[in-house]
Amino acid sequence: MLVSTLVGCLEVTLAVVVVLLYVRTQPPPDAPADRSALAAGLFSFGMLVAVIAFLLSLVFVLPTVALTDLLERRIRGRDAWWGVPPVAATLVTPPIAVFAAHNPLGSQPLLVFWAQATAALSLGGLLARLRQPGLVRRVAVWGTAAVAGTGALGALALTVGVLPSYTPPLIRPAMLAGNWIDHTSGTLVFASDGRVTASGVGEHRPGDDPGNPSRHCTGSGTWSYEPGRDVRSQTVRVQVPGCSWPPWSVGGTDGQPWIYQHVGRPGSGQRYHLRKASDGR
């Protein structure tokens, strides 16, 4: 039970590390997470993972080990480690089938989840059935090394560029022409001749939240694009009489670019952004 529960916790920790590395390749969120709340959430999440790993070990892994032991006795003591994955797959099939019957999901997501659950539980079963002295310590040491190594290799890959860290898309003046929309349908309409029309676009004062600007600006004016030193320093200046906006920075992705401003308290990392509308919407 202890080995299987430990393996389950290490598997989730490894998955969290992989997700964090993936997040570094994506655009940052509009509002960064509260660090104190995140720390408390991680603690609660860790406790929940330990409880779930224990229950899964009790319900699936221990029966898998017991059935594999029975299989070994049937074949006169031969090692039947190869029986762990099929037995685990058989045990997880009924609850997944019940879940599928009450949730209209496609067959592909269910098959992927079934394969992942089988692999995760099989690893716990394969290690738990070894029953060797000091097994818990070795699993903890090697599992922790695998998690730390994955994080270190991922960080190195991000640093040297093997794993591409997030960079804003390169926007050219021709790409700016069109409608740019915020989350409340406020719009900036850029014309290719340098004119711009604003309709209900937020104007934030220091301390304003992204979703609660002090006022909304409407009017017509001009715009200009400044390439800067690199893609991180490129800006778009919008000048509309009666509206006061600092230069807009560029973010998002090549397929869905943004223009945004830092808002809220200084250093809060909050952003107010407009997305490029597609197909004229």
Salt bridges, closest charged atoms under 4 A:
ASP30 OD1 - HIS273 ND1 2.71
ASP69 OD2 - ARG131 NH2 2.56
GLU72 OE2 - ARG129 NH2 2.02
ASP79 OD1 - ARG129 NH1 3.20
ASP193 OD2 - ARG195 NE 2.80
GLU203 OE1 - ARG215 NH1 2.46
GLU226 OE2 - ARG237 NE 2.65
ASP279 OD2 - ARG281 NH1 3.60
